[in-house]
Amino acid sequence: MRSLKNLMLRVHSDERGAVSLETILIIGAIALPILIFLLKYGWPKIRNYFDQGIQDLETERTNVTTGS
């Protein structure tokens, strides 16, 4: 029982990797709002841009096949 207690104290007092974990959490805290903003506001504009491009290609295709 004594060795289990010593093991638990050693594990909880070990701070190696704490800086890496904190850095990842900070990056996540910065990236998450940016990602939400892009998905909410940027994605519809990007989708509309590509939809318009596809419509233009289809129009040009019909112009080429019909000879207009």
mmCIF file of the N, C-alpha and C atoms, coordinates in Angstrom:
data_MODEL
# 
_entry.id   MODEL 
# 
loop_
_atom_site.group_PDB 
_atom_site.id 
_atom_site.type_symbol 
_atom_site.label_atom_id 
_atom_site.label_alt_id 
_atom_site.label_comp_id 
_atom_site.label_asym_id 
_atom_site.label_entity_id 
_atom_site.label_seq_id 
_atom_site.pdbx_PDB_ins_code 
_atom_site.Cartn_x 
_atom_site.Cartn_y 
_atom_site.Cartn_z 
_atom_site.occupancy 
_atom_site.B_iso_or_equiv 
_atom_site.pdbx_formal_charge 
_atom_site.auth_seq_id 
_atom_site.auth_comp_id 
_atom_site.auth_asym_id 
_atom_site.auth_atom_id 
_atom_site.pdbx_PDB_model_num 
ATOM 1   N N  . MET A 1 1  ? 0.820   -1.190 0.000   1.00 0.00 ? 1  MET A N  1 
ATOM 2   C CA . MET A 1 1  ? 0.000   0.000  0.000   1.00 0.00 ? 1  MET A CA 1 
ATOM 3   C C  . MET A 1 1  ? 0.862   1.251  0.000   1.00 0.00 ? 1  MET A C  1 
ATOM 4   N N  . ARG A 1 2  ? 1.971   1.147  0.692   1.00 0.00 ? 2  ARG A N  1 
ATOM 5   C CA . ARG A 1 2  ? 2.885   2.295  0.775   1.00 0.00 ? 2  ARG A CA 1 
ATOM 6   C C  . ARG A 1 2  ? 3.481   2.611  -0.589  1.00 0.00 ? 2  ARG A C  1 
ATOM 7   N N  . SER A 1 3  ? 3.810   1.598  -1.371  1.00 0.00 ? 3  SER A N  1 
ATOM 8   C CA . SER A 1 3  ? 4.410   1.830  -2.683  1.00 0.00 ? 3  SER A CA 1 
ATOM 9   C C  . SER A 1 3  ? 3.399   2.449  -3.649  1.00 0.00 ? 3  SER A C  1 
ATOM 10  N N  . LEU A 1 4  ? 2.131   2.081  -3.521  1.00 0.00 ? 4  LEU A N  1 
ATOM 11  C CA . LEU A 1 4  ? 1.100   2.670  -4.375  1.00 0.00 ? 4  LEU A CA 1 
ATOM 12  C C  . LEU A 1 4  ? 0.961   4.161  -4.071  1.00 0.00 ? 4  LEU A C  1 
ATOM 13  N N  . LYS A 1 5  ? 1.020   4.504  -2.801  1.00 0.00 ? 5  LYS A N  1 
ATOM 14  C CA . LYS A 1 5  ? 0.924   5.908  -2.417  1.00 0.00 ? 5  LYS A CA 1 
ATOM 15  C C  . LYS A 1 5  ? 2.125   6.685  -2.946  1.00 0.00 ? 5  LYS A C  1 
ATOM 16  N N  . ASN A 1 6  ? 3.314   6.116  -2.836  1.00 0.00 ? 6  ASN A N  1 
ATOM 17  C CA . ASN A 1 6  ? 4.515   6.770  -3.364  1.00 0.00 ? 6  ASN A CA 1 
ATOM 18  C C  . ASN A 1 6  ? 4.426   6.936  -4.878  1.00 0.00 ? 6  ASN A C  1 
ATOM 19  N N  . LEU A 1 7  ? 3.916   5.923  -5.546  1.00 0.00 ? 7  LEU A N  1 
ATOM 20  C CA . LEU A 1 7  ? 3.763   5.992  -7.003  1.00 0.00 ? 7  LEU A CA 1 
ATOM 21  C C  . LEU A 1 7  ? 2.807   7.113  -7.385  1.00 0.00 ? 7  LEU A C  1 
ATOM 22  N N  . MET A 1 8  ? 1.683   7.206  -6.708  1.00 0.00 ? 8  MET A N  1 
ATOM 23  C CA . MET A 1 8  ? 0.698   8.241  -7.010  1.00 0.00 ? 8  MET A CA 1 
ATOM 24  C C  . MET A 1 8  ? 1.272   9.637  -6.734  1.00 0.00 ? 8  MET A C  1 
ATOM 25  N N  . LEU A 1 9  ? 2.018   9.795  -5.649  1.00 0.00 ? 9  LEU A N  1 
ATOM 26  C CA . LEU A 1 9  ? 2.636   11.085 -5.359  1.00 0.00 ? 9  LEU A CA 1 
ATOM 27  C C  . LEU A 1 9  ? 3.660   11.455 -6.426  1.00 0.00 ? 9  LEU A C  1 
ATOM 28  N N  . ARG A 1 10 ? 4.417   10.475 -6.882  1.00 0.00 ? 10 ARG A N  1 
ATOM 29  C CA . ARG A 1 10 ? 5.415   10.729 -7.914  1.00 0.00 ? 10 ARG A CA 1 
ATOM 30  C C  . ARG A 1 10 ? 4.753   11.119 -9.238  1.00 0.00 ? 10 ARG A C  1 
ATOM 31  N N  . VAL A 1 11 ? 3.687   10.433 -9.603  1.00 0.00 ? 11 VAL A N  1 
ATOM 32  C CA . VAL A 1 11 ? 2.991   10.714 -10.859 1.00 0.00 ? 11 VAL A CA 1 
ATOM 33  C C  . VAL A 1 11 ? 2.373   12.105 -10.830 1.00 0.00 ? 11 VAL A C  1 
ATOM 34  N N  . HIS A 1 12 ? 1.750   12.474 -9.732  1.00 0.00 ? 12 HIS A N  1 
ATOM 35  C CA . HIS A 1 12 ? 1.087   13.770 -9.646  1.00 0.00 ? 12 HIS A CA 1 
ATOM 36  C C  . HIS A 1 12 ? 2.064   14.927 -9.505  1.00 0.00 ? 12 HIS A C  1 
ATOM 37  N N  . SER A 1 13 ? 3.252   14.683 -9.025  1.00 0.00 ? 13 SER A N  1 
ATOM 38  C CA . SER A 1 13 ? 4.226   15.767 -8.888  1.00 0.00 ? 13 SER A CA 1 
ATOM 39  C C  . SER A 1 13 ? 5.095   15.916 -10.137 1.00 0.00 ? 13 SER A C  1 
ATOM 40  N N  . ASP A 1 14 ? 4.998   14.991 -11.061 1.00 0.00 ? 14 ASP A N  1 
ATOM 41  C CA . ASP A 1 14 ? 5.789   15.035 -12.292 1.00 0.00 ? 14 ASP A CA 1 
ATOM 42  C C  . ASP A 1 14 ? 5.164   16.051 -13.249 1.00 0.00 ? 14 ASP A C  1 
ATOM 43  N N  . GLU A 1 15 ? 5.915   17.092 -13.591 1.00 0.00 ? 15 GLU A N  1 
ATOM 44  C CA . GLU A 1 15 ? 5.384   18.146 -14.449 1.00 0.00 ? 15 GLU A CA 1 
ATOM 45  C C  . GLU A 1 15 ? 5.989   18.119 -15.840 1.00 0.00 ? 15 GLU A C  1 
ATOM 46  N N  . ARG A 1 16 ? 6.675   17.057 -16.187 1.00 0.00 ? 16 ARG A N  1 
ATOM 47  C CA . ARG A 1 16 ? 7.215   16.962 -17.537 1.00 0.00 ? 16 ARG A CA 1 
ATOM 48  C C  . ARG A 1 16 ? 6.066   16.888 -18.530 1.00 0.00 ? 16 ARG A C  1 
ATOM 49  N N  . GLY A 1 17 ? 6.176   17.627 -19.592 1.00 0.00 ? 17 GLY A N  1 
ATOM 50  C CA . GLY A 1 17 ? 5.132   17.644 -20.600 1.00 0.00 ? 17 GLY A CA 1 
ATOM 51  C C  . GLY A 1 17 ? 4.037   18.658 -20.336 1.00 0.00 ? 17 GLY A C  1 
ATOM 52  N N  . ALA A 1 18 ? 4.083   19.334 -19.195 1.00 0.00 ? 18 ALA A N  1 
ATOM 53  C CA . ALA A 1 18 ? 3.040   20.307 -18.871 1.00 0.00 ? 18 ALA A CA 1 
ATOM 54  C C  . ALA A 1 18 ? 3.097   21.490 -19.828 1.00 0.00 ? 18 ALA A C  1 
ATOM 55  N N  . VAL A 1 19 ? 4.292   21.897 -20.208 1.00 0.00 ? 19 VAL A N  1 
ATOM 56  C CA . VAL A 1 19 ? 4.429   23.024 -21.133 1.00 0.00 ? 19 VAL A CA 1 
ATOM 57  C C  . VAL A 1 19 ? 3.848   22.659 -22.488 1.00 0.00 ? 19 VAL A C  1 
ATOM 58  N N  . SER A 1 20 ? 4.094   21.455 -22.945 1.00 0.00 ? 20 SER A N  1 
ATOM 59  C CA . SER A 1 20 ? 3.553   21.011 -24.228 1.00 0.00 ? 20 SER A CA 1 
ATOM 60  C C  . SER A 1 20 ? 2.033   20.974 -24.183 1.00 0.00 ? 20 SER A C  1 
ATOM 61  N N  . LEU A 1 21 ? 1.487   20.461 -23.125 1.00 0.00 ? 21 LEU A N  1 
ATOM 62  C CA . LEU A 1 21 ? 0.040   20.391 -22.984 1.00 0.00 ? 21 LEU A CA 1 
ATOM 63  C C  . LEU A 1 21 ? -0.569  21.791 -22.924 1.00 0.00 ? 21 LEU A C  1 
ATOM 64  N N  . GLU A 1 22 ? 0.053   22.684 -22.187 1.00 0.00 ? 22 GLU A N  1 
ATOM 65  C CA . GLU A 1 22 ? -0.453  24.049 -22.108 1.00 0.00 ? 22 GLU A CA 1 
ATOM 66  C C  . GLU A 1 22 ? -0.394  24.729 -23.473 1.00 0.00 ? 22 GLU A C  1 
ATOM 67  N N  . THR A 1 23 ? 0.672   24.498 -24.214 1.00 0.00 ? 23 THR A N  1 
ATOM 68  C CA . THR A 1 23 ? 0.801   25.080 -25.550 1.00 0.00 ? 23 THR A CA 1 
ATOM 69  C C  . THR A 1 23 ? -0.289  24.569 -26.471 1.00 0.00 ? 23 THR A C  1 
ATOM 70  N N  . ILE A 1 24 ? -0.566  23.288 -26.431 1.00 0.00 ? 24 ILE A N  1 
ATOM 71  C CA . ILE A 1 24 ? -1.624  22.700 -27.263 1.00 0.00 ? 24 ILE A CA 1 
ATOM 72  C C  . ILE A 1 24 ? -2.976  23.280 -26.884 1.00 0.00 ? 24 ILE A C  1 
ATOM 73  N N  . LEU A 1 25 ? -3.237  23.436 -25.596 1.00 0.00 ? 25 LEU A N  1 
ATOM 74  C CA . LEU A 1 25 ? -4.508  24.014 -25.158 1.00 0.00 ? 25 LEU A CA 1 
ATOM 75  C C  . LEU A 1 25 ? -4.658  25.465 -25.608 1.00 0.00 ? 25 LEU A C  1 
ATOM 76  N N  . ILE A 1 26 ? -3.592  26.229 -25.560 1.00 0.00 ? 26 ILE A N  1 
ATOM 77  C CA . ILE A 1 26 ? -3.650  27.624 -26.006 1.00 0.00 ? 26 ILE A CA 1 
ATOM 78  C C  . ILE A 1 26 ? -3.894  27.695 -27.508 1.00 0.00 ? 26 ILE A C  1 
ATOM 79  N N  . ILE A 1 27 ? -3.198  26.871 -28.272 1.00 0.00 ? 27 ILE A N  1 
ATOM 80  C CA . ILE A 1 27 ? -3.401  26.840 -29.723 1.00 0.00 ? 27 ILE A CA 1 
ATOM 81  C C  . ILE A 1 27 ? -4.835  26.443 -30.044 1.00 0.00 ? 27 ILE A C  1 
ATOM 82  N N  . GLY A 1 28 ? -5.354  25.463 -29.322 1.00 0.00 ? 28 GLY A N  1 
ATOM 83  C CA . GLY A 1 28 ? -6.742  25.049 -29.526 1.00 0.00 ? 28 GLY A CA 1 
ATOM 84  C C  . GLY A 1 28 ? -7.719  26.148 -29.182 1.00 0.00 ? 28 GLY A C  1 
ATOM 85  N N  . ALA A 1 29 ? -7.438  26.884 -28.122 1.00 0.00 ? 29 ALA A N  1 
ATOM 86  C CA . ALA A 1 29 ? -8.328  27.977 -27.716 1.00 0.00 ? 29 ALA A CA 1 
ATOM 87  C C  . ALA A 1 29 ? -8.327  29.107 -28.735 1.00 0.00 ? 29 ALA A C  1 
ATOM 88  N N  . ILE A 1 30 ? -7.233  29.274 -29.445 1.00 0.00 ? 30 ILE A N  1 
ATOM 89  C CA . ILE A 1 30 ? -7.163  30.290 -30.494 1.00 0.00 ? 30 ILE A CA 1 
ATOM 90  C C  . ILE A 1 30 ? -7.791  29.770 -31.780 1.00 0.00 ? 30 ILE A C  1 
ATOM 91  N N  . ALA A 1 31 ? -7.518  28.513 -32.128 1.00 0.00 ? 31 ALA A N  1 
ATOM 92  C CA . ALA A 1 31 ? -7.967  27.964 -33.404 1.00 0.00 ? 31 ALA A CA 1 
ATOM 93  C C  . ALA A 1 31 ? -9.459  27.675 -33.435 1.00 0.00 ? 31 ALA A C  1 
ATOM 94  N N  . LEU A 1 32 ? -10.037 27.284 -32.329 1.00 0.00 ? 32 LEU A N  1 
ATOM 95  C CA . LEU A 1 32 ? -11.447 26.901 -32.318 1.00 0.00 ? 32 LEU A CA 1 
ATOM 96  C C  . LEU A 1 32 ? -12.379 28.057 -32.700 1.00 0.00 ? 32 LEU A C  1 
ATOM 97  N N  . PRO A 1 33 ? -12.244 29.248 -32.131 1.00 0.00 ? 33 PRO A N  1 
ATOM 98  C CA . PRO A 1 33 ? -13.123 30.342 -32.576 1.00 0.00 ? 33 PRO A CA 1 
ATOM 99  C C  . PRO A 1 33 ? -12.914 30.718 -34.043 1.00 0.00 ? 33 PRO A C  1 
ATOM 100 N N  . ILE A 1 34 ? -11.663 30.653 -34.501 1.00 0.00 ? 34 ILE A N  1 
ATOM 101 C CA . ILE A 1 34 ? -11.393 30.949 -35.908 1.00 0.00 ? 34 ILE A CA 1 
ATOM 102 C C  . ILE A 1 34 ? -12.081 29.931 -36.806 1.00 0.00 ? 34 ILE A C  1 
ATOM 103 N N  . LEU A 1 35 ? -12.000 28.671 -36.442 1.00 0.00 ? 35 LEU A N  1 
ATOM 104 C CA . LEU A 1 35 ? -12.655 27.616 -37.220 1.00 0.00 ? 35 LEU A CA 1 
ATOM 105 C C  . LEU A 1 35 ? -14.165 27.783 -37.223 1.00 0.00 ? 35 LEU A C  1 
ATOM 106 N N  . ILE A 1 36 ? -14.745 28.096 -36.085 1.00 0.00 ? 36 ILE A N  1 
ATOM 107 C CA . ILE A 1 36 ? -16.197 28.314 -36.008 1.00 0.00 ? 36 ILE A CA 1 
ATOM 108 C C  . ILE A 1 36 ? -16.596 29.498 -36.882 1.00 0.00 ? 36 ILE A C  1 
ATOM 109 N N  . PHE A 1 37 ? -15.831 30.577 -36.828 1.00 0.00 ? 37 PHE A N  1 
ATOM 110 C CA . PHE A 1 37 ? -16.124 31.750 -37.659 1.00 0.00 ? 37 PHE A CA 1 
ATOM 111 C C  . PHE A 1 37 ? -16.063 31.399 -39.139 1.00 0.00 ? 37 PHE A C  1 
ATOM 112 N N  . LEU A 1 38 ? -15.024 30.681 -39.542 1.00 0.00 ? 38 LEU A N  1 
ATOM 113 C CA . LEU A 1 38 ? -14.896 30.312 -40.949 1.00 0.00 ? 38 LEU A CA 1 
ATOM 114 C C  . LEU A 1 38 ? -16.034 29.417 -41.410 1.00 0.00 ? 38 LEU A C  1 
ATOM 115 N N  . LEU A 1 39 ? -16.431 28.469 -40.579 1.00 0.00 ? 39 LEU A N  1 
ATOM 116 C CA . LEU A 1 39 ? -17.520 27.578 -40.968 1.00 0.00 ? 39 LEU A CA 1 
ATOM 117 C C  . LEU A 1 39 ? -18.854 28.319 -41.027 1.00 0.00 ? 39 LEU A C  1 
ATOM 118 N N  . LYS A 1 40 ? -19.054 29.266 -40.129 1.00 0.00 ? 40 LYS A N  1 
ATOM 119 C CA . LYS A 1 40 ? -20.343 29.966 -40.073 1.00 0.00 ? 40 LYS A CA 1 
ATOM 120 C C  . LYS A 1 40 ? -20.465 31.041 -41.146 1.00 0.00 ? 40 LYS A C  1 
ATOM 121 N N  . TYR A 1 41 ? -19.422 31.818 -41.363 1.00 0.00 ? 41 TYR A N  1 
ATOM 122 C CA . TYR A 1 41 ? -19.506 32.951 -42.278 1.00 0.00 ? 41 TYR A CA 1 
ATOM 123 C C  . TYR A 1 41 ? -18.733 32.746 -43.584 1.00 0.00 ? 41 TYR A C  1 
ATOM 124 N N  . GLY A 1 42 ? -17.609 32.097 -43.523 1.00 0.00 ? 42 GLY A N  1 
ATOM 125 C CA . GLY A 1 42 ? -16.785 31.940 -44.718 1.00 0.00 ? 42 GLY A CA 1 
ATOM 126 C C  . GLY A 1 42 ? -17.248 30.836 -45.646 1.00 0.00 ? 42 GLY A C  1 
ATOM 127 N N  . TRP A 1 43 ? -17.699 29.722 -45.093 1.00 0.00 ? 43 TRP A N  1 
ATOM 128 C CA . TRP A 1 43 ? -18.061 28.572 -45.914 1.00 0.00 ? 43 TRP A CA 1 
ATOM 129 C C  . TRP A 1 43 ? -19.192 28.862 -46.896 1.00 0.00 ? 43 TRP A C  1 
ATOM 130 N N  . PRO A 1 44 ? -20.276 29.567 -46.500 1.00 0.00 ? 44 PRO A N  1 
ATOM 131 C CA . PRO A 1 44 ? -21.322 29.861 -47.499 1.00 0.00 ? 44 PRO A CA 1 
ATOM 132 C C  . PRO A 1 44 ? -20.793 30.685 -48.674 1.00 0.00 ? 44 PRO A C  1 
ATOM 133 N N  . LYS A 1 45 ? -19.893 31.628 -48.422 1.00 0.00 ? 45 LYS A N  1 
ATOM 134 C CA . LYS A 1 45 ? -19.320 32.429 -49.509 1.00 0.00 ? 45 LYS A CA 1 
ATOM 135 C C  . LYS A 1 45 ? -18.454 31.569 -50.412 1.00 0.00 ? 45 LYS A C  1 
ATOM 136 N N  . ILE A 1 46 ? -17.661 30.685 -49.818 1.00 0.00 ? 46 ILE A N  1 
ATOM 137 C CA . ILE A 1 46 ? -16.811 29.795 -50.610 1.00 0.00 ? 46 ILE A CA 1 
ATOM 138 C C  . ILE A 1 46 ? -17.674 28.853 -51.438 1.00 0.00 ? 46 ILE A C  1 
ATOM 139 N N  . ARG A 1 47 ? -18.711 28.296 -50.835 1.00 0.00 ? 47 ARG A N  1 
ATOM 140 C CA . ARG A 1 47 ? -19.608 27.381 -51.551 1.00 0.00 ? 47 ARG A CA 1 
ATOM 141 C C  . ARG A 1 47 ? -20.302 28.096 -52.702 1.00 0.00 ? 47 ARG A C  1 
ATOM 142 N N  . ASN A 1 48 ? -20.778 29.322 -52.476 1.00 0.00 ? 48 ASN A N  1 
ATOM 143 C CA . ASN A 1 48 ? -21.421 30.089 -53.539 1.00 0.00 ? 48 ASN A CA 1 
ATOM 144 C C  . ASN A 1 48 ? -20.460 30.398 -54.675 1.00 0.00 ? 48 ASN A C  1 
ATOM 145 N N  . TYR A 1 49 ? -19.213 30.695 -54.342 1.00 0.00 ? 49 TYR A N  1 
ATOM 146 C CA . TYR A 1 49 ? -18.195 30.972 -55.349 1.00 0.00 ? 49 TYR A CA 1 
ATOM 147 C C  . TYR A 1 49 ? -17.992 29.759 -56.255 1.00 0.00 ? 49 TYR A C  1 
ATOM 148 N N  . PHE A 1 50 ? -17.863 28.577 -55.668 1.00 0.00 ? 50 PHE A N  1 
ATOM 149 C CA . PHE A 1 50 ? -17.658 27.373 -56.470 1.00 0.00 ? 50 PHE A CA 1 
ATOM 150 C C  . PHE A 1 50 ? -18.928 26.969 -57.210 1.00 0.00 ? 50 PHE A C  1 
ATOM 151 N N  . ASP A 1 51 ? -20.096 27.176 -56.609 1.00 0.00 ? 51 ASP A N  1 
ATOM 152 C CA . ASP A 1 51 ? -21.346 26.890 -57.308 1.00 0.00 ? 51 ASP A CA 1 
ATOM 153 C C  . ASP A 1 51 ? -21.480 27.771 -58.550 1.00 0.00 ? 51 ASP A C  1 
ATOM 154 N N  . GLN A 1 52 ? -21.128 29.042 -58.412 1.00 0.00 ? 52 GLN A N  1 
ATOM 155 C CA . GLN A 1 52 ? -21.185 29.953 -59.563 1.00 0.00 ? 52 GLN A CA 1 
ATOM 156 C C  . GLN A 1 52 ? -20.202 29.511 -60.636 1.00 0.00 ? 52 GLN A C  1 
ATOM 157 N N  . GLY A 1 53 ? -19.015 29.074 -60.236 1.00 0.00 ? 53 GLY A N  1 
ATOM 158 C CA . GLY A 1 53 ? -18.028 28.577 -61.195 1.00 0.00 ? 53 GLY A CA 1 
ATOM 159 C C  . GLY A 1 53 ? -18.529 27.351 -61.938 1.00 0.00 ? 53 GLY A C  1 
ATOM 160 N N  . ILE A 1 54 ? -19.189 26.449 -61.237 1.00 0.00 ? 54 ILE A N  1 
ATOM 161 C CA . ILE A 1 54 ? -19.730 25.244 -61.882 1.00 0.00 ? 54 ILE A CA 1 
ATOM 162 C C  . ILE A 1 54 ? -20.849 25.623 -62.847 1.00 0.00 ? 54 ILE A C  1 
ATOM 163 N N  . GLN A 1 55 ? -21.694 26.568 -62.453 1.00 0.00 ? 55 GLN A N  1 
ATOM 164 C CA . GLN A 1 55 ? -22.763 27.016 -63.354 1.00 0.00 ? 55 GLN A CA 1 
ATOM 165 C C  . GLN A 1 55 ? -22.179 27.663 -64.607 1.00 0.00 ? 55 GLN A C  1 
ATOM 166 N N  . ASP A 1 56 ? -21.124 28.450 -64.451 1.00 0.00 ? 56 ASP A N  1 
ATOM 167 C CA . ASP A 1 56 ? -20.472 29.069 -65.608 1.00 0.00 ? 56 ASP A CA 1 
ATOM 168 C C  . ASP A 1 56 ? -19.886 28.000 -66.532 1.00 0.00 ? 56 ASP A C  1 
ATOM 169 N N  . LEU A 1 57 ? -19.272 26.973 -65.951 1.00 0.00 ? 57 LEU A N  1 
ATOM 170 C CA . LEU A 1 57 ? -18.722 25.890 -66.769 1.00 0.00 ? 57 LEU A CA 1 
ATOM 171 C C  . LEU A 1 57 ? -19.821 25.153 -67.524 1.00 0.00 ? 57 LEU A C  1 
ATOM 172 N N  . GLU A 1 58 ? -20.939 24.897 -66.876 1.00 0.00 ? 58 GLU A N  1 
ATOM 173 C CA . GLU A 1 58 ? -22.044 24.204 -67.541 1.00 0.00 ? 58 GLU A CA 1 
ATOM 174 C C  . GLU A 1 58 ? -22.614 25.051 -68.675 1.00 0.00 ? 58 GLU A C  1 
ATOM 175 N N  . THR A 1 59 ? -22.716 26.362 -68.446 1.00 0.00 ? 59 THR A N  1 
ATOM 176 C CA . THR A 1 59 ? -23.210 27.258 -69.488 1.00 0.00 ? 59 THR A CA 1 
ATOM 177 C C  . THR A 1 59 ? -22.265 27.258 -70.683 1.00 0.00 ? 59 THR A C  1 
ATOM 178 N N  . GLU A 1 60 ? -20.983 27.351 -70.418 1.00 0.00 ? 60 GLU A N  1 
ATOM 179 C CA . GLU A 1 60 ? -19.997 27.334 -71.493 1.00 0.00 ? 60 GLU A CA 1 
ATOM 180 C C  . GLU A 1 60 ? -19.991 25.995 -72.214 1.00 0.00 ? 60 GLU A C  1 
ATOM 181 N N  . ARG A 1 61 ? -20.209 24.920 -71.492 1.00 0.00 ? 61 ARG A N  1 
ATOM 182 C CA . ARG A 1 61 ? -20.251 23.604 -72.125 1.00 0.00 ? 61 ARG A CA 1 
ATOM 183 C C  . ARG A 1 61 ? -21.407 23.518 -73.102 1.00 0.00 ? 61 ARG A C  1 
ATOM 184 N N  . THR A 1 62 ? -22.572 24.009 -72.686 1.00 0.00 ? 62 THR A N  1 
ATOM 185 C CA . THR A 1 62 ? -23.716 23.963 -73.597 1.00 0.00 ? 62 THR A CA 1 
ATOM 186 C C  . THR A 1 62 ? -23.505 24.882 -74.786 1.00 0.00 ? 62 THR A C  1 
ATOM 187 N N  . ASN A 1 63 ? -22.816 26.012 -74.580 1.00 0.00 ? 63 ASN A N  1 
ATOM 188 C CA . ASN A 1 63 ? -22.501 26.906 -75.703 1.00 0.00 ? 63 ASN A CA 1 
ATOM 189 C C  . ASN A 1 63 ? -21.564 26.230 -76.707 1.00 0.00 ? 63 ASN A C  1 
ATOM 190 N N  . VAL A 1 64 ? -20.614 25.463 -76.209 1.00 0.00 ? 64 VAL A N  1 
ATOM 191 C CA . VAL A 1 64 ? -19.662 24.789 -77.088 1.00 0.00 ? 64 VAL A CA 1 
ATOM 192 C C  . VAL A 1 64 ? -20.357 23.649 -77.834 1.00 0.00 ? 64 VAL A C  1 
ATOM 193 N N  . THR A 1 65 ? -21.198 22.880 -77.148 1.00 0.00 ? 65 THR A N  1 
ATOM 194 C CA . THR A 1 65 ? -21.827 21.724 -77.807 1.00 0.00 ? 65 THR A CA 1 
ATOM 195 C C  . THR A 1 65 ? -22.908 22.149 -78.791 1.00 0.00 ? 65 THR A C  1 
ATOM 196 N N  . THR A 1 66 ? -23.583 23.275 -78.526 1.00 0.00 ? 66 THR A N  1 
ATOM 197 C CA . THR A 1 66 ? -24.637 23.725 -79.450 1.00 0.00 ? 66 THR A CA 1 
ATOM 198 C C  . THR A 1 66 ? -24.074 24.648 -80.508 1.00 0.00 ? 66 THR A C  1 
ATOM 199 N N  . GLY A 1 67 ? -22.856 25.151 -80.325 1.00 0.00 ? 67 GLY A N  1 
ATOM 200 C CA . GLY A 1 67 ? -22.232 26.003 -81.317 1.00 0.00 ? 67 GLY A CA 1 
ATOM 201 C C  . GLY A 1 67 ? -22.648 27.451 -81.235 1.00 0.00 ? 67 GLY A C  1 
ATOM 202 N N  . SER A 1 68 ? -23.188 27.880 -80.130 1.00 0.00 ? 68 SER A N  1 
ATOM 203 C CA . SER A 1 68 ? -23.624 29.268 -79.969 1.00 0.00 ? 68 SER A CA 1 
ATOM 204 C C  . SER A 1 68 ? -22.465 30.202 -79.728 1.00 0.00 ? 68 SER A C  1 
# 
